[in-house]
Amino acid sequence: QVQLVESGGGLVQAGGSLRLSCAASGMIFSIATMNWYRQAPGNQRELVTTITRGGSTNYADSVKGRFTISRDNAKNTVYLQMNSLKPEDAAVYYCNAYRENSPRYDYWGQGTQVTVSS
């Protein structure tokens, strides 16, 4: 049974930092592309950042230069370092494991709330 468990969310003042973690189990973590999505109330879920199995990364324009995704395959964990947080970053952040080829993955964590006060 695949599980993705996010942690690290919370309340932070604007300009502050948070580090989210997503621990995976029940899957071959190292072959998955790992994504962080977020969803604010009334908004669609949006892709924030991606890290491939090879370590290549992509970021939404809104977070470039402020957020950093990384992965530790030995710990089956992906991280999201969020710096210079803005009120518009407030959302529920979700971890996603994706793989198009067999074995196919499209697994989601339960989400972790990030609140940014102005």
C-alpha positions as CSV (number, residue, x, y, z in Angstrom):
1,Q,0.0,0.0,0.0
2,V,1.5,3.3,-1.1
3,Q,1.5,6.1,1.4
4,L,2.7,9.7,1.0
5,V,2.8,11.6,4.3
6,E,3.4,15.3,4.3
7,S,4.6,17.3,7.2
8,G,6.1,20.7,8.0
9,G,3.2,23.0,7.3
10,G,2.1,25.7,9.7
11,L,1.7,29.4,10.3
12,V,4.5,31.7,9.4
13,Q,4.8,35.5,8.9
14,A,5.3,36.9,5.5
15,G,9.0,36.8,4.6
16,G,9.5,33.7,6.7
17,S,10.4,30.2,5.8
18,L,9.0,26.7,6.0
19,R,10.3,23.3,5.0
20,L,7.8,20.7,3.9
21,S,8.6,17.0,3.8
22,C,6.9,14.1,2.1
23,A,7.8,10.6,3.1
24,A,6.9,7.8,0.8
25,S,6.4,4.2,1.4
26,G,5.1,1.2,-0.5
27,M,6.6,2.2,-3.8
28,I,10.0,2.5,-5.5
29,F,10.6,6.1,-4.6
30,S,13.7,6.5,-6.7
31,I,12.0,6.0,-10.0
32,A,9.2,8.4,-9.4
33,T,8.9,12.0,-10.5
34,M,7.9,13.9,-7.4
35,N,5.7,17.0,-7.5
36,W,4.4,19.5,-5.0
37,Y,1.0,21.0,-5.8
38,R,-1.0,23.5,-3.8
39,Q,-4.6,24.5,-3.6
40,A,-5.9,27.7,-2.0
41,P,-9.6,28.1,-1.1
42,G,-11.6,28.8,-4.2
43,N,-8.7,28.0,-6.5
44,Q,-7.8,25.0,-8.6
45,R,-4.9,22.8,-7.6
46,E,-1.7,24.1,-9.2
47,L,1.6,22.5,-9.8
48,V,4.3,24.3,-7.8
49,T,7.4,22.3,-8.5
50,T,8.7,19.0,-9.9
51,I,11.8,16.9,-9.4
52,T,12.5,14.0,-11.8
53,R,14.2,10.7,-10.9
54,G,17.3,12.2,-12.3
55,G,17.1,15.3,-10.2
56,S,16.0,17.8,-12.8
57,T,13.7,20.5,-11.4
58,N,11.0,22.8,-12.6
59,Y,9.2,25.6,-10.8
60,A,6.1,27.7,-11.3
61,D,7.0,31.3,-12.1
62,S,5.4,32.4,-8.9
63,V,7.9,30.6,-6.7
64,K,11.1,30.7,-8.7
65,G,14.0,31.9,-6.7
66,R,12.1,31.4,-3.4
67,F,11.3,27.7,-3.3
68,T,13.6,24.7,-3.7
69,I,12.6,21.1,-4.2
70,S,15.0,18.3,-3.3
71,R,14.9,14.6,-2.8
72,D,16.7,12.0,-0.7
73,N,16.2,8.6,-2.3
74,A,17.8,6.9,0.7
75,K,15.1,8.3,2.9
76,N,12.3,8.0,0.4
77,T,11.6,11.7,1.0
78,V,11.1,14.8,-1.0
79,Y,11.4,18.2,0.5
80,L,10.2,21.7,-0.3
81,Q,12.1,24.6,1.2
82,M,10.0,27.7,1.0
83,N,11.7,31.0,1.7
84,S,10.4,34.6,1.5
85,L,6.9,33.4,1.9
86,K,4.1,35.7,0.8
87,P,0.4,35.7,1.8
88,E,-0.5,34.4,-1.7
89,D,1.6,31.2,-0.9
90,A,-1.0,30.2,1.7
91,A,-2.6,26.9,0.6
92,V,-2.8,23.3,1.3
93,Y,0.3,21.7,-0.2
94,Y,0.1,18.2,-1.6
95,C,2.9,15.8,-2.5
96,N,2.4,13.7,-5.6
97,A,4.3,10.7,-6.9
98,Y,4.0,10.3,-10.7
99,R,5.3,7.8,-13.2
100,E,3.9,7.3,-16.7
101,N,5.6,4.1,-17.5
102,S,5.1,0.7,-15.8
103,P,4.9,0.6,-12.9
104,R,2.6,3.5,-13.2
105,Y,2.3,5.9,-10.3
106,D,-0.1,8.7,-9.5
107,Y,-0.3,8.9,-5.7
108,W,-1.2,11.8,-3.5
109,G,-0.6,12.7,0.1
110,Q,-3.2,14.1,2.4
111,G,-1.9,17.6,2.3
112,T,-0.4,20.0,4.8
113,Q,-1.7,23.5,5.5
114,V,0.6,26.5,5.0
115,T,-0.7,29.8,6.4
116,V,1.2,33.0,5.8
117,S,0.2,36.1,7.8
118,S,0.8,39.6,6.5
